[in-house]
């Protein structure tokens, strides 16, 4: 349940921005809706957010190149 107290999201760390960019294509090929790759300069990372079938927020992250 995405509204259950205690779980906000699950994040999977990748080694590079190239891997993160490749995930966009993988999600597209699988027909999974997702947001754009966004950068958080203050944290030094980029992320790609999407949801699992139950509505739980997931993301892939990578260091900013």
N, C-alpha and C positions, 0 to 999 in steps of 0.2 A: 504494500500500500504506500503510494508516494506521500501520503499525508501522515504516516505514522511517525511519532516522535522518536528521534534518535538517529535516523539515517537521512542525510541530505543528498549525498551523491557518492559515487565510486569513481575513482580516477586511476587510470593506467598510464604509467610513465613510459615514454619511449626515449630512445637514445639520441635522436636527431630530428631536426625540423623536416628533413627529407622523408623520414618514416611517417611523421605526422601528415605531411602532404599526401603520401601514398594512401593513408587511411581514408582520406576524402574519396578517392576513387573506389576503394573497397566498399565503403558504405553505400556509395552511389550504385555500384554494381549489384549490391544486395537489396537495393530498394529501400534503404533505411534513411529516413529524413534526419537531417542534422543542420546545425548552424554553421556559420562561417568559421574559419580559423581566426582566432582573435589573439592578440598579444597583450600580455600584462608586463609592460616594461619594468615596473617597480619590483616584480618578482622574478624577472629574467626568464619568463616562460611563455609559451604559446599553447593554446588549447582548442580542442574541437569537441563540442558538446552534442549529445544525442540522448535518446531515451530507449530503455529496454521495453519489451512488450507489456510489462506491468506498469509502465510509467515512471520507473526509477531513473533518475538522471545519472548519466554516465559521461565520462570524458576521457579523451586521450590528451596527454600533455607532453611537451618536449621543451628543451632549452631553446631560447631564441638564438638563432645562428649568429 
